[in-house]
């Protein structure tokens, strides 16, 4: 079996994801962007069972996958989903002294993520998790080509 594309091109793929998220959030540095993306992932995974989280992680590019599962305490029971404003506020409280996460962090991370993976695989997993997960990663665009997969 050949090496999976996401492993062979991990740096290039992550650079594209990070650049998309940084631009969409209007942040100035990779560190700011990483903190915001990591916070969004933490907020989402708090609402999942371990199996749901592993299913979600399995469709992510390899570096976002590693960020998503890093330091996850899987024994914690899932928290309920809330509205996007409340969950964005929660993301802003992650590493609060080093966090400049903007109000559009969830939308921007979702936008960048959708551009970096196969939408069908993501939607398949989100459908199994449920409507709240679908809403969390939903991005409203007027032109669907905005979300075209960056790397195939």
C-alpha positions in Angstrom: 0.0 0.0 0.0 1.4 3.4 -0.9 1.9 6.0 1.8 -1.2 8.1 2.3 -1.1 11.5 0.6 -1.7 13.4 3.8 1.4 11.9 5.4 3.6 12.5 2.4 2.5 16.1 2.0 1.8 17.0 5.7 3.7 20.2 5.8 2.3 21.6 2.6 -1.2 20.6 3.5 -0.9 22.1 7.0 0.6 25.3 5.6 -2.4 25.7 3.3 -4.9 25.0 6.1 -3.1 27.4 8.5 -2.9 30.2 5.8 -6.6 29.8 5.0 -7.5 30.0 8.7 -5.2 33.0 9.3 -6.5 34.9 6.4 -10.1 34.2 7.2 -9.6 35.2 10.9 -7.5 38.3 9.9 -4.8 37.2 12.3 -1.2 38.3 12.1 0.8 35.2 13.1 0.8 31.4 12.8 0.9 31.2 16.6 -2.3 33.3 17.0 -3.9 31.1 14.3 -2.8 27.9 15.9 -4.2 28.9 19.3 -7.5 29.8 17.7 -7.8 26.6 15.7 -6.7 24.5 18.7 -9.4 26.2 20.8 -12.1 25.5 18.2 -11.1 21.9 18.1 -11.1 21.7 21.9 -14.6 23.2 22.0 -15.9 20.7 19.5 -14.3 17.6 21.0 -15.7 18.5 24.4 -19.1 17.7 22.9 -18.1 14.2 21.6 -17.7 10.7 22.9 -14.3 9.2 22.3 -15.6 7.2 19.4 -17.2 10.2 17.7 -14.0 12.1 18.2 -11.9 9.4 16.7 -14.3 9.1 13.8 -14.0 12.9 13.2 -10.3 12.9 13.5 -10.0 10.0 11.0 -11.1 12.3 8.1 -8.9 15.3 9.1 -5.5 16.0 7.4 -2.7 14.5 9.6 -1.5 17.7 11.4 -5.0 19.0 12.2 -5.8 15.4 13.3 -2.9 15.5 15.7 -3.9 18.9 17.1 -7.5 17.7 17.5 -6.5 14.7 19.7 -3.6 16.3 21.6 -4.2 16.3 25.4 -7.8 15.1 25.0 -9.1 13.7 28.3 -11.5 11.1 26.8 -13.0 10.1 30.2 -14.8 13.5 30.5 -18.5 13.1 29.6 -19.5 15.1 26.5 -20.9 18.6 27.1 -24.0 19.7 25.4 -23.7 21.8 22.2 -24.6 25.4 22.6 -25.1 28.3 20.1 -22.1 29.5 18.1 -21.7 32.6 20.2 -21.4 30.7 23.4 -19.0 28.2 21.9 -16.9 31.0 20.5 -16.8 32.5 23.9 -15.6 29.2 25.2 -12.9 29.0 22.6 -11.7 32.5 23.7 -11.1 31.2 27.2 -8.6 28.5 26.1 -5.1 29.7 27.1 -6.7 33.1 27.9 -3.4 34.9 28.4 -2.2 33.9 24.9 -5.5 33.9 23.0 -6.6 36.5 20.4 -9.3 34.3 19.0 -11.7 36.4 16.9 -15.5 36.2 16.9 -15.4 34.3 13.6 -13.0 31.6 14.8 -15.4 28.6 14.4 -16.6 29.7 11.0 -13.1 30.5 9.8 -11.7 27.2 11.1 -14.6 25.3 9.4 -14.0 27.2 6.2 -10.3 26.4 6.2 -10.9 22.8 7.2 -13.5 22.2 4.4 -10.9 23.5 1.9 -8.4 21.0 3.1 -10.3 17.7 3.0 -12.9 15.7 1.2 -16.3 17.2 2.1 -18.1 13.9 1.5 -16.0 12.2 4.2 -16.5 15.1 6.6 -20.2 15.2 6.0 -20.5 11.4 6.4 -18.9 11.6 9.8 -20.9 14.7 10.9 -24.1 13.1 9.8 -23.4 10.2 12.1 -22.6 12.5 15.0 -25.7 14.5 14.6 -27.3 17.9 13.6 -25.4 19.9 16.2 -22.1 18.7 14.8 -23.2 19.5 11.3 -24.2 23.0 12.4 -20.9 23.5 14.2 -18.9 22.9 11.0 -21.4 24.5 8.6 -20.1 27.4 6.4 -22.4 29.7 4.6 -21.0 30.7 1.2 -22.6 32.3 -1.8 -20.2 30.6 -4.2 -19.5 26.9 -3.4 -16.2 27.0 -5.3 -14.9 29.0 -2.3 -14.8 25.7 -0.4 -13.2 23.7 -3.2 -10.7 21.2 -1.8 -7.3 22.9 -2.0 -5.2 19.7 -2.3 -6.4 16.5 -3.9 
